[in-house]
Amino acid sequence: MDFQYQPDNEAMQDSLRKFMARHVLPANQAWHRQAEHGAYPTAVVEPLKALARQAGFWNIFLPGLREGEPGTRLSNLEYAPLAEIMGRIPWAAEVFNCNAPDTGNIELLHLFATPEQSDLWLKPLLEGDIRSCFAMTEPDVASSDATNIRTTIRREGDVYVINGRKWFITGAAHPNCTVAIVLGISDESPDADPHRRHSMVLVPMTTPGVEVVRNVPIMQHVSPEGHCELLFRDVRVPVGNLLGEQGNGFSLAQARLGPGRVHHCMRTIGQCELAIEMMCERVLERRAFGKHLSDYANVQDWIAYSRVEIDQARLLVLRAAWLMDRQGNQAARIDVSAIKLVAAQLQTRVLDRAIQAFGAMGLTPDTPLAFLWTWGRAMRFFDGPDEVHLRTVARNELAKAKANRGATAAYYLVP
């Protein structure tokens, strides 16, 4: 494994840092002022998107870009450090058309869309003209097990009729959110294979029967693009809106998650880097009981633990990205679970230390720390809770032990 970045990638990282400093960071206060008034800051983001595209930072998350599609094709490993740089400002990914959930939806459409679906939704998403959402999680079942999903997708002649309730649907309140990819049951027979019962359909947000019930606050924070509760009541869409094959929805949902988790984890690492930088500056400036906070051993421990934990997490994420590039998403399945587990817990630990170093100010909106801690805590649920990823990693270890049972016998010091 060689994680040394090529000179052109290092140059791209340097250019992106300069772009963030010159264009995105100066717009940060304006973005937050508009968001505080309940409106999505479109007037802030759209001019930046034009600049980013002109600078060559467009759709850089998608390894499978085809000739003629807008963007720069990078591998997962090449994209990872760029995602880290973007992550320092949580809303910045949209500037580069690299924001969730559109990245995952674009990858799904890239793999499975028909020509008609590509014209209607994939091409506008690649151009940044529209946004989308992914409607999987439900309030009435444990959605970490996707076989539990209960929204129904019933075929009636030339249409599918959709009924169900979803929530924590990111992006559904965005003013440009045009289409939802909805996961639901298409085979309701009791003896059906639980992994072949679900399908995905593309549902325009203006379809009769689609209702955005509310934008659900996350730990008292209301996101301007929304983590919404959606209601689908007798929603009718043409059968041509089926994504992929009927009954293949569970597999599509799994295929969607791998690269997106690398993106999330690298953005998290960028936010942790910002937190440790802010913490170090703070403790060098503040004095208590006759000494700078940086002189106290426990504060130095916070800094040292944060440094090594961030670096460990980054290496683990880069290994997952490297494996995906070399052997495909499925081969990296265990690594992807591991990075999701590690990165989410890393963020809450590092941000907690930074908040403690700032004192009560760290709890306020005067710094980004409180929100970044909140987002780290939320990460321990979305894309699968910690417990699911722990089980995945543990089962893999136990499977290896079963296959090699007795291999450690020679190490016992028994006569």
N, C-alpha and C positions, 0 to 999 in steps of 0.2 A: 504494500500500500504506500503510495506516494501522494501526500497531500500538498506538495509544493505547487503553488499556483504558477501558471505560465505567465510570461511577461505581459502578454496582451490582457490577461485577466487582472493582473495587478494594476495595469494602467486603467482598466475599466473601474476597478474599485476606487482608485484615486479620483477619477473623474466623477464618480457617483458621490463620493464624500464632498467634493467641491460643489456639485449641483445641489446637494442637500443643504450645505451651508449658505449658498448664494441665493437659493430660491425657496426651498421648502421651510427651513427653520424661520426665516423672517415672516412667513405667512402663518406661523403656528398660532400666534395670539389672535389674529383675525379669524382663523378657523374656529377656535374655541369660543370667541365672542358670539359668532353666529350660531354655533351649536347650542350655546346656553339659552338662546331664545327659541329653541325648538325647531329651527329650520336647518336642513342639511346645507352645509357651506359650499354649494355648487359654484358660486361666483368666485370662491377662492381656488377650488380644485381644478376647474376646467382650463383656465389659462396655464396652470402648471402642467397639465396633461399635454397640452400642445408643445410646451417647451421640452418636456421629457421625450416626447416622440422625435422631435427635431434633434435632440442630443443623442439619440440611439438607445435610450433606455425604455424600450417598449416591448411588452410580452416576452420579457427575457426569462420567464419562469418555465416556458414550454419547450421541452427538448424536441418535440415532434413537429415543430413549425414546418410547413410545406412551402415550396417555392410560390411566391406571389402573395403569401400572407404577411401582414405587417408585423415586424418585430425582428429580434436578433436571437438566433437559435443558440442556446447554451445547454450544457449538460447539467444534471442536478448538482454535481460537485462544483461546477463553475458558477452556478447561480447562488449557491449557499452563502458565500460571504457577502454578496450583494443584498440578499434578504436580511442579513444581519445589520447592514448599514441602514437599510430602509426602516428596520424595526425600531430604531431609536425614537422615531415619531410615529405613534401607532396608526395614524390615518394616512401616512405617506404612501403606502403600497398602491392606493388607488391612482395616485399621480402617474404611476408607471404601468397601469393596467395589470397589476400583479396582486390584486386584493382578493381575499376570500370573501364569499364563496365562489366568486367568478372563476378563479383559477381552476378549482376542481370541476366546475361545470363545463368550462371550456375543454378540459381534458376529456371528459365524458363525451361531449359532442364531437370532439376530434376523432374519437375512437368509434363512435356508434351512430352518429347522426346520418340521416338520409340526405341526399342533395337538397331536397326541399327544406328540411330542418336546418341545414347549414346556411341556406340563403336567409331564412327568417331569423335565426338566432345566433349561430356561430359567428358568421361574418360581422354582424353588428357588435357582438361582444369583443371580438378581436380588434375592432376599430375603436372600442371604448365608447360607442354611441349609446349603448344600453347597459343595464346591469341585470342580475338574476339572483335567485335564491334557491336553496336546496331544502325541500320540505320532507324531512324524515322523522324527527323526534316528535313524540306525542305525549300529552299530559297523563294519559290513563294507563300507560304500560311502561315497563322498564325498557326503554328504547336502546339501552346499551346492547341488548340482544335484539338485532334487527328482525328476527323471526317473529317477535311479539307484535310488530306493527299491525294496527287494526283498520286503518283507513282502507276503504274498498274502492277498487277500480273494476267496475262491471261493464262488460261489453253488451251493448244493445244495438244490433244492426251495424251501422257505420260509425257509431260513436262509442266512446267510453264515458260512463257516468261515475263521478267521483264523489264520495261522501266520507267525511272524517274531520278530525281536528288535529292541528299541529301546533307546536310552540317552540320557542327559542330558535326561530327561523331568521338567521342573520341576513340583513340586507333588504328585508321585505318592505321596510318603510322608506327606503331610498327613493327619491322622486323619479329616478330613471329605471327602477326595477320593473322590468317588462314581462318576465317569464319566470315561472317556478318549475323546477324539476321535482315531481311528487312521487314518493315511493308508497305503494299500497298493495293490498291483497288483490290479485286477479284470479286466483284459484281458491275458492272457499270450501272445496271438498275436504272432509275431515281426515281422509287417508292420504292427502297429497304430501309430497316431500316438502318438509318445512323450509328447505332452501330453494324450492322451485315454485313457491306460491305467490311471489311478489313481482311486480313490474314497476317500471318508471314511465311516466307520461309527462309531456311538456304542456304546461297550463299557462296561457297568457293571463296576466294579473287582472285584466279587464273583463275576463269571462264572467257572465252572470253566475252568481252563487259563490264567488270567491270573496271572502270578507277578511280584512285585516282587523281583528278584534281589538288588539292593543299592542303597544310596544312594551314588552316586559322589562322593567328595570333589573339590572344585574348588580346586586349588593348596593342598591340605592342609586346606581348610576344609570341614566337613561341615554342610550346610544342614539345619535341622530339618524343612523342608517337602519337601526332597529334590530332587536332580537324578539321577533313578533310572535303572537298567537294568531294563527290563521284558521278560518273555518271554511270547509268545502261542503256546500249543501247542494246536492244534485247538479254538480258542475259537469257540463257536457262538452267534450272536445272530440275532434275527428280521430278515427283510429290511426290516421297517419301521424298523430302526435305521440305514438308509442316510441320510446327510445330503446333501441336494441330489440331483443326478442321478448315476447310475452313469457313470464315466468323466470326471467333472468335478472330481475331487479336486485336480488341479494348480491349476486356476483358483481353487478355494476357498482353497487354501493361500496363493496370491498375494494374494487379496482380504483375507485376515486380517492381513497384515503391516503395512500402511500406518499406520493410527492407532496401533497398538502401538509402532511405532518412534518416533513422536512422544512417546508416554508415556515410553518408556525414556530417550530423549535428554533430556527435560526433568527427569526424576528425576536423571539424571547431572549436569546443570547445577546442580541443588540441592546435590548432594554436593560438586561442585567449589567452590561458593560457601562451603560449610561449611569445606572444606579451606583456602581462602585466608584465611578469618576466623581459623581456628586458627593458621595459619602466621604471620599478622601479630601476633597476640597473643603467640605464642611468641618471636618475634625482638625484640619490644619489651621482653620480660622478661629474656632470657638475655644474659649478658655473656661475652665471650671476648677475651683479649689486650687488656684495658683498655677495650673498647667494647661497646655493645649490638650484637647481631647485625644489628639493623636499620640500623646505621650503615655496614655494608659494602656496596659497590656491587654485588657479585654477588648478594647477598640481595635488594637493591632490584630488580635485574633480574628475579629469579624472581617477585617480587610483580607487577611491571609486566606482564611477559609473561602471567602467569596472568590478570590483570584483562582485558587486551584480548582474549585468546583465549576466555575465558568469554563476554564480551559478543558477540564475533563469532559464536560457536556459537549463542548464544541467538537472535540475529537470524536466522540461517539456519533454525533450527527453527521460529521463528514464521512465517517466510515459507512453509515447507512446510505448516504448519497452516492458514495463510490460503488457500493454493492449494487444499488439500483441501476446505475449506469452500466455496470459490467454484466449483471446477470438478470436484471429485470425486477419489477416491483415485488413479485411473489417471493423471490429468493431473499429479499430484504425484510420479509414480514416480521420476523422476530426482532430484528434491529429497529424497525420502525416503532414497534410497541415499546421497546426499551427507551428510545429517545423521547417519545411522548411522555412517558412516566418520569424520566429524569429531568426534562426541561421544565415541566410544570412545577415540580417540587423545588427545583432550583430557583425559579422566579420568586416563589413565596419566601424562601429562605433569604436570598440576597436582598430583596426589597424590604423584608422585615428588619434586617440589620441596618439598611440605609435609613429607614424611617426612625429607628431608635437613635441613630447618630444625629438626626436632625431635631429630635425632640418633638414637641407638639406641632411644630410647623410641618413636620412630615405627614401629619394627618389631614392637612388642609389642601385645597386646590392651588395653593401658591407654588407648589412643586408638582411634577408628574408622578411622584412616588406612590401616593395613595392609590391613584388609578391603576398604576402598573402592578401593585400588589393585588388589587382586586382582579385584574385580568389574569394574573398568575393563578389565583385561586379558582377562577372560572375555568382555566385550562385543565384543571384536574377533573373536569366533567366532559367538556366538549371533545369530540373525536374519540370518545370512549373514556370512562372513568378510570382512575388509577387501578382499581381492583381488576378490571378486565385485562389491562396490560400486564399486571403482575401475574395473573393466571396464565396468560399466553406465554410469558417468559418461563414461568415455573414448569408448565406442561412440557415445554421444549426440553428443559433440563432433565425432567423425569423420563421423557422418552429416550433420551440419550443414555440415561442410567439403565433403563430396562434393556436396551439393545446391547449394553456392555456389562450386564450384571455379573458380579464376581471379579471384575477387573481390578478392584482395590484390595482383594484378599491378601495378596503378597505383602501388603504394607502393615498388616497387623503383626504385632510383636508377641505372638502367642506360640509357645513351643509345640 
